[in-house]
Amino acid sequence: MTTASEARSPVAAPLDGSALLAAYRPAADRAFLTGPTRTLLAEGVHRSVPDPAEAGRLLAAAQAEGRDPVVVGAIPFSPGRPAELFIPERVLRAEPIRGTRAAPAPARAARAAWTRRPVPAPGGYRDAVAEAVRLMGQDPELAKVVLARTLELTSPGGTDIPAMLGRLLDRDPHGYTFAVPAGGTATLVGASPELLVSRQGGRVVSNPLAGSAARSTDPVEDRRRAEELARSPKDLAEHAFVVDAVRQALAPHCDDLVAPAQPSLVRTAAMWHLSTTVTGTLRDPATSALDLALALHPTPAVCGTPTDRARELIGTLEPFDRGLYTGVVGWGDAAGDGEWVVTLRCAEADGERLRLFAGAGVVAASVPEHELAETAAKFRTFLHAVGLENAE
């Protein structure tokens, strides 16, 4: 078995990503990211990158110093806010984490220790959805707005971030699991199912998800929900908004853009999603994965349509600052390759507090109670990770 100390030493063969997860120490290591293609562990800070537009220049400067640099971290939802991006002193790379890891279940005593505070309260969220639907009826150009809510968990023992990462990986091993700085002493921890964009040489891939349904533990009911989602006019329309926006954003940068005519179904442990994989060939090799991510962000899947009007309504109806939630998280290297995902299924851990986020796409046909139920289902990813069963 590879130990944490061995994971930090030069190796002749690629490590399994589990060794880097075992080596991850939140107080010392600045970031951990793993997905279907690789695992990264970032140590120390060579250079902060608060402005994503400066990343390419700073990566080139670090490369000129003889480094093999990457930029790692997260970009917030709101424009103009400083990013939590940085070039690490050292990056350890490994293979994806394969199989399950037998992460320990939360202790029974810990399950009773968490207290909860929903912001807004469930009734307030239903009212916000109803108000958004009402405004859509008055403004035909406002086609969709994504409204989120938070669930604040507090425990005297705080959060064991490495153990939480392990449980998130075991629950959804095919997603993108991460822990990155969130400002001050906070850490953003998550398991996103949605690839915003990746670039590998000239190949560009985006995998937008929009339109969701909660999973069921009963196999027959679970399949019924999936089939209902696949033919839902509301969800298909919501998904089409997102795919069209992704294609339009990538079109100036890519040739040979291809997307299936109909979405497919993908599943996580908690949710079914409508999914479309968009692929293309990069037109200009100077365009980096981060450049593409900035061109795409925010998609209608996390903001709405049209973007400016939806963002304005989010600021009016949501009684909290999203921060990094529904932003972008990932990595990019000096060659321009990289992988950036939408910051979903995430929580902000800071001392005794763990703040969970979940949102739902609201369109003219939305029912407030249904959107509330969707956010509750999305909370389950993290509630499971801390040993709690139900959302409010």
N, C-alpha and C positions, 0 to 999 in steps of 0.2 A: 504493500500500500504506500502511495506517495504521501509524505508528510508535508505540513505547512512549510517547514524550513527547506525541504527539497524543492518545493514549488517556487521558492525565491532564489534558487541557484540556477546557473546556466544549465540547460538540458540539451541533449543531442536529438531527442525525439519529441514531438508535440505532446504536451500534457493533456489529459482529460480535464475539462473545465472544473470538475469537482474539486481538484486540488487547489485551484485558485479560490473557490468559494470557502474551502477549509482554511485558507490563508488570510481571508479578508478580515480586517480589523477596523471597524468604523472610525475609531479615534485616530488611527494612523494612516489608513489607506483612503484616498479621496474618492474612489469610485470603483464599482463592480458592475459589469454588464455582461449578459450572456443571452444568446439567441440561437437560431437554427444553424448559423454558420461559424460562430466563434465565441470565445469568452475572453474578456479583458479585465485586468486588475490594474488600476492606476495608483501609483505611489507618489506622494509629494506634489508640489506645484512648482513647475519651472516658470510659467507665465500665466497670469489670469487673462481671460479674453472676454471682457464684458460686452464688447461690440462684435457680434458674429461676422460683420462685414470685414473685420480685421483678421479673421482667422487664417486666411490663405497667406497673407503677408507674414504673420507671426510664425506659421508653420515653416515657411520657406527660410526665415531667419534661423529658426532652430535647426533645420536641416543643414544649413551652411555651417553651423557650429559642430557638425559631426554627429548630431543626434538622429534618431529614427522616430520623429515625433508624431503624435496624434493629438487632436483636440477632442475633449471629452466633456460631457455635462448636459445641461438643459437650457432651453430657451423659454421664456414665459409666454403666456397666452396674449397678454396685452402688448401692443407695439410701443417701442420707446423705452421699455423697462430694461435695466441691465441684465444680461444673460449670466447664468451660472456655468460658464464654460472656462476651461483651463487646459493648458498643455502640461502634462505630468512630468515630473523628474524622470520617472521610469514607468514603462508599461510592460506587464507580463501578459503574454498571449497564449491561448490554449484552444484545444478543440471544443466544440459544443459539449454541454453536459448531457450525457446519454443515459437513458434509463431513469429509474427512481432512486432516491437517495436514502430512504428510510429516515426522514427527518423526525425528530421526537415530537410527539403530541404535546400541546400545552398542558401544564399541570392543572389538575382540577381546582386547586386553590387559586391559581392565576385567573381562571375563568370568572370567578366571583369578584375579582378585584377591580375590574374595569367598570367605570361609570360612563354613561352616555349622555350626550347633549346634541340633538339634531339642530342644525342651522341651515335654513329655517325649519320650524316645526312642520310636521306633515301637512297640517291645514294651510300653513303659509305657502308651502310649495304648490299645493293644489290651486290656491288662489292665483299664484303667479302664472301657472299654466293656463288657467281660465282667462286671465287678462291678456296673455299673448295670443290666444285663439281669438279673443274679441278684437284685438288690434289688427289681426290678419284679415278679419272680415271687413275692416274699414280701409285697409291698405292692400290692394291686390298685388303690389310689387313685393310685399313681405311674404315670402313663400315658406320660410322655415326659421326657427330660432331654437338653439340648444340651451335648455335651462338646467342648471346643476344645483345640487345641494350638498351639504357636508354633514358628517357625523363625527363629533369630537369625542374620542375615548380618552379617559384619564385613568392612570394606574400608579400607585405609589412606587411600584417596581420598575416603571418605565418599559421600554421596548427592547427586546433582544433582536436587533436587526439581522444578524447572520441567521438566527434560527427562523425568523420570519421569511427571509429570502429562500431558505431551504423548503419551507412549507409551501410557499408560492410556486416554486419550481416543481415540487411533487404534484401539486394540484393541476398546473397547466404547463407541462414540460415543453410544449411546442411554441410557446410565446416568447416574449422579450422581457427578461427579468432584470431589474436594475436597482442600484442604490447610488445616488449621486448627491453632491452638496445642494442644499436648498436655501443657503444664506444663513449667516450666523452659525449657530450650533445645530441647525436642523438638517435632516437628511430626507431626501425624497426617495421613497421605496415603492416599487411597482412591478406589475406583471402585465404589460400591454399586449393585446392581441393584434395591434394594427401597425403594419409597416407603412410609414409615410413615404419613404423613398430609400432605395439603395442604389449605389453606383459601383460597379465592378468593371474597370476598364471602360469600354464603350456601352456596356449593357446597363439599362436603367429599368428599375422595377418599382411599382407602387401598388399597394394592396388596400384600397379603401374599404372600410366596413361601415355600413349604415343600414338601419333596420334591424331590430333585435327582439328576441323573445326569451323569457326565462326558461331554463331547463326544468325538467321534472324528474324525480327519482323513479317514477313509474315508466317503464320503457314504452308502453303503448301511448300514454299521454305525452311523453317526450317527443315521440315521432309525430303525433298529431300536431303538436305545437310547431314543430319544424315545418311540416307541410303547410300549415296555415300561414306561417311567416312567408314561405316561398311564393304564395299567391296573394298576399295581402296588398291591395291597391295602395294603401297609405304607405306601407313600408317600401314597396317597389318604387313609388314616386320619390320618397325620401332618399333612397339609394341612388336613383338616377341623378338627383341634384349633385350628389358628391362625385360620382364618376365623371359627369360632364365637367365639373369644376377642375378635377384632376387632369383631365385631358387638355383642357384649355390652358392650364398653368404650365404643363409640360410641352405643349406644342411649339413654343418658341425655341426650345432647347433640344428637342428630339425629332428624329425622323422615324418613320415606320412605326408609329404608335399603334398598338393593337390592344383591344379589349373585347372580351366576349359580349355577345348581344344580351345575354341574360346572366344575372348573378348566380353564384353557387351558394351553398350553405356551408358555414364552418361553425365549429362548436368549441366552447371552452367548458370548464367544469360547471359554470354558472349560467351561461348564455348561449343561445343560437344567434348567429349574425348572418346577414346577407353580405357576400364578399365578391369583389371583382379584382382580378389581377391585371394591371395595365403595364405593358412592357414597351420599350422603345430603344432606339439607338442614339447615343449622345451625338449631337451635331458638332460641338466644340469641345475638345479635350480639356480646355482650360476651365470649363464649368464643373465645379466640384459637387459632391453629394450634398454638402451643406448649402451651396448656392441653390440647388434644386429644392431642398427642404424649405428654405426661406421663400422661394417662389410659390410653393404649395401652401404654406402656413398662413392663416388657418383655413382648413377645408370646411365646407358646410357640415361635415360630420361632427365638428366640435363648436362651430359658431352659428352658422345659418346662412340664409340667402335673402337679399344681398348682404355681403359681409359687413359693410359699415353700419347699415340699419340694424342688423342682428346684434352686432357688438354693442351698439348704443342701447338696445333694449335689454341686453344682458346686464349692463351697468345699472340700469334702472330697476330691474326686477330681482337680481340676486343680491342678498344682503351680506356679501362677503367678497373678499378679493381672491380670485382664482390663483394668483401667483403662478407657479409652474404648471399647475393642472391644465390640461388641454393645450399645453405647449408642445415642445419637441425635445426628445432626449436621445442621445446616441453618441456616435464617434465619427471622425473623419481623419484621413491621413494626408501627408504632404503630396501624394500623387493625385489626390482628389477623390479617391475611393472612400466609401463610408456607408453607414447604415443609421438612419434616423427614424424613430418611431413616434407615434402620437402618444402623449403622456396621459394614458388612461389607466384605470384599475390601480390607482396609486394612493398613497397616503404620505403625509408629512409627519415625520417622527422628530420630536424635540423634547428631550427630558421625559417627563411623566405624561406628555400629551402625544396622542396619535390622531391626526385629523384626516379622515377619509373623504374622498370626493366621488360623486357619481352624477351623471347627467342623462338627459333623454332629449331626443329631437322632437320638437313640437311643430306640427303643421296644422292646417285649418281643420283637419278631421280628428285631431287629438282629443282624447278624453282624459281630464286631469287625474282621475283615479288610476287609469292605466299607466300614465307616465310616472306617477308616484311608485307604482308597483315595479316598474322597470328599474328605477333607481335603487329600490330596495334589493332587487335581485343582483344588481351590479355590486352593491356593498358586500355581498356574501363572500367574494374573493378574499377580502381582508378580514372579515369577521371570522371566517374559517381559520385564517392564519394566526389569530390571537385566541382561538378557542371559544368564540361566541357563535351562536347559531342564527339569530334573526336580526334583521334591521328594523328600524322604525319608519 
